[in-house]
Structure formats: C-alpha cells, structure tokens
Amino acid sequence: NEAGMRGILLDRGGYFEETTDCPRIRSLTEVAKHL
C-alpha cells in the first residue's frame, strides 16, 4: 500500500486458514520473522 506497511493476521485459534492475501501467524513470537 502507499504507507509502505503490510498487514499480518494474528490467528491464534486457526479460524482463518483460507486467508492467503497476507501472512498468517499463530503467535506474537512469529512477528519477528516478518519484519
């Protein structure tokens, strides 16, 4: 997007497995992999 930011979906319960338009993580410890 124009702000230079990308979204990350925090899906702890695994409810949004069909989401493919952004990275999906299950734990906040996984955020560092996407920085």
mmCIF file as Biopython writes it, N, C-alpha, C and O atoms, coordinates in Angstrom:
data_model
#
loop_
_atom_site.group_PDB
_atom_site.id
_atom_site.type_symbol
_atom_site.label_atom_id
_atom_site.label_alt_id
_atom_site.label_comp_id
_atom_site.label_asym_id
_atom_site.label_entity_id
_atom_site.label_seq_id
_atom_site.pdbx_PDB_ins_code
_atom_site.Cartn_x
_atom_site.Cartn_y
_atom_site.Cartn_z
_atom_site.occupancy
_atom_site.B_iso_or_equiv
_atom_site.auth_seq_id
_atom_site.auth_asym_id
_atom_site.pdbx_PDB_model_num
ATOM 1   N N  . ASN A ? 1  ? 0.825   -1.186  0.000  1.0 0.0 1  A 1 
ATOM 2   C CA . ASN A ? 1  ? 0.000   0.000   0.000  1.0 0.0 1  A 1 
ATOM 3   C C  . ASN A ? 1  ? 0.866   1.245   0.000  1.0 0.0 1  A 1 
ATOM 4   O O  . ASN A ? 1  ? 2.091   1.135   0.031  1.0 0.0 1  A 1 
ATOM 5   N N  . GLU A ? 2  ? 0.279   2.397   -0.033 1.0 0.0 2  A 1 
ATOM 6   C CA . GLU A ? 2  ? 1.018   3.648   -0.159 1.0 0.0 2  A 1 
ATOM 7   C C  . GLU A ? 2  ? 1.790   4.022   1.096  1.0 0.0 2  A 1 
ATOM 8   O O  . GLU A ? 2  ? 2.747   4.792   1.011  1.0 0.0 2  A 1 
ATOM 9   N N  . ALA A ? 3  ? 1.407   3.503   2.258  1.0 0.0 3  A 1 
ATOM 10  C CA . ALA A ? 3  ? 2.098   3.826   3.508  1.0 0.0 3  A 1 
ATOM 11  C C  . ALA A ? 3  ? 3.336   2.955   3.702  1.0 0.0 3  A 1 
ATOM 12  O O  . ALA A ? 3  ? 4.113   3.188   4.628  1.0 0.0 3  A 1 
ATOM 13  N N  . GLY A ? 4  ? 3.528   1.970   2.854  1.0 0.0 4  A 1 
ATOM 14  C CA . GLY A ? 4  ? 4.677   1.082   2.990  1.0 0.0 4  A 1 
ATOM 15  C C  . GLY A ? 4  ? 4.515   0.072   4.108  1.0 0.0 4  A 1 
ATOM 16  O O  . GLY A ? 4  ? 5.502   -0.462  4.615  1.0 0.0 4  A 1 
ATOM 17  N N  . MET A ? 5  ? 3.284   -0.191  4.493  1.0 0.0 5  A 1 
ATOM 18  C CA . MET A ? 5  ? 3.017   -1.135  5.579  1.0 0.0 5  A 1 
ATOM 19  C C  . MET A ? 5  ? 2.285   -2.349  5.025  1.0 0.0 5  A 1 
ATOM 20  O O  . MET A ? 5  ? 1.488   -2.240  4.094  1.0 0.0 5  A 1 
ATOM 21  N N  . ARG A ? 6  ? 2.569   -3.510  5.614  1.0 0.0 6  A 1 
ATOM 22  C CA . ARG A ? 6  ? 1.874   -4.736  5.230  1.0 0.0 6  A 1 
ATOM 23  C C  . ARG A ? 6  ? 1.191   -5.309  6.465  1.0 0.0 6  A 1 
ATOM 24  O O  . ARG A ? 6  ? 1.714   -5.215  7.575  1.0 0.0 6  A 1 
ATOM 25  N N  . GLY A ? 7  ? 0.042   -5.891  6.267  1.0 0.0 7  A 1 
ATOM 26  C CA . GLY A ? 7  ? -0.696  -6.473  7.377  1.0 0.0 7  A 1 
ATOM 27  C C  . GLY A ? 7  ? -0.240  -7.890  7.682  1.0 0.0 7  A 1 
ATOM 28  O O  . GLY A ? 7  ? 0.230   -8.608  6.799  1.0 0.0 7  A 1 
ATOM 29  N N  . ILE A ? 8  ? -0.383  -8.283  8.933  1.0 0.0 8  A 1 
ATOM 30  C CA . ILE A ? 8  ? -0.130  -9.653  9.382  1.0 0.0 8  A 1 
ATOM 31  C C  . ILE A ? 8  ? -1.347  -10.068 10.198 1.0 0.0 8  A 1 
ATOM 32  O O  . ILE A ? 8  ? -1.760  -9.354  11.111 1.0 0.0 8  A 1 
ATOM 33  N N  . LEU A ? 9  ? -1.911  -11.204 9.875  1.0 0.0 9  A 1 
ATOM 34  C CA . LEU A ? 9  ? -3.086  -11.701 10.579 1.0 0.0 9  A 1 
ATOM 35  C C  . LEU A ? 9  ? -2.648  -12.569 11.752 1.0 0.0 9  A 1 
ATOM 36  O O  . LEU A ? 9  ? -1.981  -13.586 11.557 1.0 0.0 9  A 1 
ATOM 37  N N  . LEU A ? 10 ? -3.018  -12.176 12.967 1.0 0.0 10 A 1 
ATOM 38  C CA . LEU A ? 10 ? -2.757  -12.984 14.155 1.0 0.0 10 A 1 
ATOM 39  C C  . LEU A ? 10 ? -3.958  -13.898 14.347 1.0 0.0 10 A 1 
ATOM 40  O O  . LEU A ? 10 ? -5.024  -13.450 14.768 1.0 0.0 10 A 1 
ATOM 41  N N  . ASP A ? 11 ? -3.788  -15.165 14.043 1.0 0.0 11 A 1 
ATOM 42  C CA . ASP A ? 11 ? -4.875  -16.151 14.056 1.0 0.0 11 A 1 
ATOM 43  C C  . ASP A ? 11 ? -4.533  -17.250 15.054 1.0 0.0 11 A 1 
ATOM 44  O O  . ASP A ? 11 ? -4.156  -18.356 14.667 1.0 0.0 11 A 1 
ATOM 45  N N  . ARG A ? 12 ? -4.667  -16.941 16.327 1.0 0.0 12 A 1 
ATOM 46  C CA . ARG A ? 12 ? -4.291  -17.885 17.387 1.0 0.0 12 A 1 
ATOM 47  C C  . ARG A ? 12 ? -5.118  -19.163 17.352 1.0 0.0 12 A 1 
ATOM 48  O O  . ARG A ? 12 ? -4.610  -20.244 17.650 1.0 0.0 12 A 1 
ATOM 49  N N  . GLY A ? 13 ? -6.377  -19.042 16.993 1.0 0.0 13 A 1 
ATOM 50  C CA . GLY A ? 13 ? -7.261  -20.200 17.008 1.0 0.0 13 A 1 
ATOM 51  C C  . GLY A ? 13 ? -7.290  -20.990 15.713 1.0 0.0 13 A 1 
ATOM 52  O O  . GLY A ? 13 ? -7.915  -22.049 15.654 1.0 0.0 13 A 1 
ATOM 53  N N  . GLY A ? 14 ? -6.628  -20.498 14.673 1.0 0.0 14 A 1 
ATOM 54  C CA . GLY A ? 14 ? -6.630  -21.186 13.392 1.0 0.0 14 A 1 
ATOM 55  C C  . GLY A ? 14 ? -7.947  -21.092 12.654 1.0 0.0 14 A 1 
ATOM 56  O O  . GLY A ? 14 ? -8.299  -21.990 11.890 1.0 0.0 14 A 1 
ATOM 57  N N  . TYR A ? 15 ? -8.680  -20.009 12.876 1.0 0.0 15 A 1 
ATOM 58  C CA . TYR A ? 15 ? -10.005 -19.857 12.280 1.0 0.0 15 A 1 
ATOM 59  C C  . TYR A ? 15 ? -9.989  -19.313 10.855 1.0 0.0 15 A 1 
ATOM 60  O O  . TYR A ? 15 ? -10.994 -19.403 10.150 1.0 0.0 15 A 1 
ATOM 61  N N  . PHE A ? 16 ? -8.858  -18.747 10.423 1.0 0.0 16 A 1 
ATOM 62  C CA . PHE A ? 16 ? -8.808  -18.072 9.129  1.0 0.0 16 A 1 
ATOM 63  C C  . PHE A ? 16 ? -7.806  -18.732 8.192  1.0 0.0 16 A 1 
ATOM 64  O O  . PHE A ? 16 ? -7.035  -18.039 7.528  1.0 0.0 16 A 1 
ATOM 65  N N  . GLU A ? 17 ? -7.805  -20.037 8.129  1.0 0.0 17 A 1 
ATOM 66  C CA . GLU A ? 17 ? -6.851  -20.768 7.296  1.0 0.0 17 A 1 
ATOM 67  C C  . GLU A ? 17 ? -7.020  -20.472 5.816  1.0 0.0 17 A 1 
ATOM 68  O O  . GLU A ? 17 ? -6.076  -20.655 5.047  1.0 0.0 17 A 1 
ATOM 69  N N  . GLU A ? 18 ? -8.192  -20.019 5.395  1.0 0.0 18 A 1 
ATOM 70  C CA . GLU A ? 18 ? -8.427  -19.718 3.985  1.0 0.0 18 A 1 
ATOM 71  C C  . GLU A ? 18 ? -7.847  -18.363 3.574  1.0 0.0 18 A 1 
ATOM 72  O O  . GLU A ? 18 ? -7.811  -18.051 2.384  1.0 0.0 18 A 1 
ATOM 73  N N  . THR A ? 19 ? -7.396  -17.560 4.529  1.0 0.0 19 A 1 
ATOM 74  C CA . THR A ? 19 ? -6.821  -16.249 4.222  1.0 0.0 19 A 1 
ATOM 75  C C  . THR A ? 19 ? -5.442  -16.419 3.610  1.0 0.0 19 A 1 
ATOM 76  O O  . THR A ? 19 ? -4.558  -17.036 4.204  1.0 0.0 19 A 1 
ATOM 77  N N  . THR A ? 20 ? -5.265  -15.859 2.402  1.0 0.0 20 A 1 
ATOM 78  C CA . THR A ? 20 ? -3.985  -16.001 1.706  1.0 0.0 20 A 1 
ATOM 79  C C  . THR A ? 20 ? -3.416  -14.667 1.235  1.0 0.0 20 A 1 
ATOM 80  O O  . THR A ? 20 ? -2.338  -14.637 0.642  1.0 0.0 20 A 1 
ATOM 81  N N  . ASP A ? 21 ? -4.119  -13.564 1.487  1.0 0.0 21 A 1 
ATOM 82  C CA . ASP A ? 21 ? -3.643  -12.274 0.980  1.0 0.0 21 A 1 
ATOM 83  C C  . ASP A ? 21 ? -2.693  -11.550 1.931  1.0 0.0 21 A 1 
ATOM 84  O O  . ASP A ? 21 ? -2.274  -10.428 1.646  1.0 0.0 21 A 1 
ATOM 85  N N  . CYS A ? 22 ? -2.348  -12.176 3.058  1.0 0.0 22 A 1 
ATOM 86  C CA . CYS A ? 22 ? -1.371  -11.620 3.988  1.0 0.0 22 A 1 
ATOM 87  C C  . CYS A ? 22 ? -0.794  -12.776 4.811  1.0 0.0 22 A 1 
ATOM 88  O O  . CYS A ? 22 ? -1.402  -13.843 4.896  1.0 0.0 22 A 1 
ATOM 89  N N  . PRO A ? 23 ? 0.370   -12.564 5.412  1.0 0.0 23 A 1 
ATOM 90  C CA . PRO A ? 23 ? 0.926   -13.616 6.261  1.0 0.0 23 A 1 
ATOM 91  C C  . PRO A ? 23 ? 0.005   -13.890 7.453  1.0 0.0 23 A 1 
ATOM 92  O O  . PRO A ? 23 ? -0.559  -12.962 8.033  1.0 0.0 23 A 1 
ATOM 93  N N  . ARG A ? 24 ? -0.141  -15.147 7.806  1.0 0.0 24 A 1 
ATOM 94  C CA . ARG A ? 24 ? -0.980  -15.544 8.942  1.0 0.0 24 A 1 
ATOM 95  C C  . ARG A ? 24 ? -0.081  -16.205 9.971  1.0 0.0 24 A 1 
ATOM 96  O O  . ARG A ? 24 ? 0.618   -17.172 9.667  1.0 0.0 24 A 1 
ATOM 97  N N  . ILE A ? 25 ? -0.100  -15.677 11.200 1.0 0.0 25 A 1 
ATOM 98  C CA . ILE A ? 25 ? 0.725   -16.237 12.259 1.0 0.0 25 A 1 
ATOM 99  C C  . ILE A ? 25 ? -0.167  -16.691 13.404 1.0 0.0 25 A 1 
ATOM 100 O O  . ILE A ? 25 ? -1.304  -16.237 13.530 1.0 0.0 25 A 1 
ATOM 101 N N  . ARG A ? 26 ? 0.350   -17.588 14.237 1.0 0.0 26 A 1 
ATOM 102 C CA . ARG A ? 26 ? -0.438  -18.097 15.353 1.0 0.0 26 A 1 
ATOM 103 C C  . ARG A ? 26 ? 0.025   -17.547 16.688 1.0 0.0 26 A 1 
ATOM 104 O O  . ARG A ? 26 ? -0.672  -17.698 17.692 1.0 0.0 26 A 1 
ATOM 105 N N  . SER A ? 27 ? 1.194   -16.906 16.719 1.0 0.0 27 A 1 
ATOM 106 C CA . SER A ? 27 ? 1.748   -16.405 17.968 1.0 0.0 27 A 1 
ATOM 107 C C  . SER A ? 27 ? 2.498   -15.103 17.715 1.0 0.0 27 A 1 
ATOM 108 O O  . SER A ? 27 ? 3.064   -14.911 16.638 1.0 0.0 27 A 1 
ATOM 109 N N  . LEU A ? 28 ? 2.505   -14.219 18.689 1.0 0.0 28 A 1 
ATOM 110 C CA . LEU A ? 28 ? 3.232   -12.963 18.543 1.0 0.0 28 A 1 
ATOM 111 C C  . LEU A ? 28 ? 4.732   -13.187 18.407 1.0 0.0 28 A 1 
ATOM 112 O O  . LEU A ? 28 ? 5.435   -12.316 17.894 1.0 0.0 28 A 1 
ATOM 113 N N  . THR A ? 29 ? 5.233   -14.318 18.850 1.0 0.0 29 A 1 
ATOM 114 C CA . THR A ? 29 ? 6.664   -14.599 18.702 1.0 0.0 29 A 1 
ATOM 115 C C  . THR A ? 29 ? 7.054   -14.770 17.237 1.0 0.0 29 A 1 
ATOM 116 O O  . THR A ? 29 ? 8.238   -14.687 16.908 1.0 0.0 29 A 1 
ATOM 117 N N  . GLU A ? 30 ? 6.097   -15.005 16.358 1.0 0.0 30 A 1 
ATOM 118 C CA . GLU A ? 30 ? 6.360   -15.167 14.930 1.0 0.0 30 A 1 
ATOM 119 C C  . GLU A ? 30 ? 6.464   -13.836 14.181 1.0 0.0 30 A 1 
ATOM 120 O O  . GLU A ? 30 ? 6.857   -13.820 13.015 1.0 0.0 30 A 1 
ATOM 121 N N  . VAL A ? 31 ? 6.122   -12.734 14.826 1.0 0.0 31 A 1 
ATOM 122 C CA . VAL A ? 31 ? 6.136   -11.429 14.160 1.0 0.0 31 A 1 
ATOM 123 C C  . VAL A ? 31 ? 7.533   -11.089 13.657 1.0 0.0 31 A 1 
ATOM 124 O O  . VAL A ? 31 ? 7.669   -10.549 12.559 1.0 0.0 31 A 1 
ATOM 125 N N  . ALA A ? 32 ? 8.559   -11.386 14.416 1.0 0.0 32 A 1 
ATOM 126 C CA . ALA A ? 32 ? 9.934   -11.027 14.045 1.0 0.0 32 A 1 
ATOM 127 C C  . ALA A ? 32 ? 10.336  -11.608 12.692 1.0 0.0 32 A 1 
ATOM 128 O O  . ALA A ? 32 ? 11.161  -11.017 11.996 1.0 0.0 32 A 1 
ATOM 129 N N  . LYS A ? 33 ? 9.781   -12.732 12.311 1.0 0.0 33 A 1 
ATOM 130 C CA . LYS A ? 33 ? 10.097  -13.345 11.015 1.0 0.0 33 A 1 
ATOM 131 C C  . LYS A ? 33 ? 9.637   -12.476 9.844  1.0 0.0 33 A 1 
ATOM 132 O O  . LYS A ? 33 ? 10.145  -12.615 8.731  1.0 0.0 33 A 1 
ATOM 133 N N  . HIS A ? 34 ? 8.687   -11.591 10.089 1.0 0.0 34 A 1 
ATOM 134 C CA . HIS A ? 34 ? 8.080   -10.794 9.021  1.0 0.0 34 A 1 
ATOM 135 C C  . HIS A ? 34 ? 8.536   -9.342  9.021  1.0 0.0 34 A 1 
ATOM 136 O O  . HIS A ? 34 ? 8.013   -8.531  8.256  1.0 0.0 34 A 1 
ATOM 137 N N  . LEU A ? 35 ? 9.493   -9.004  9.861  1.0 0.0 35 A 1 
ATOM 138 C CA . LEU A ? 35 ? 9.993   -7.620  9.915  1.0 0.0 35 A 1 
ATOM 139 C C  . LEU A ? 35 ? 11.114  -7.416  8.937  1.0 0.0 35 A 1 
ATOM 140 O O  . LEU A ? 35 ? 11.658  -6.316  8.843  1.0 0.0 35 A 1 
#
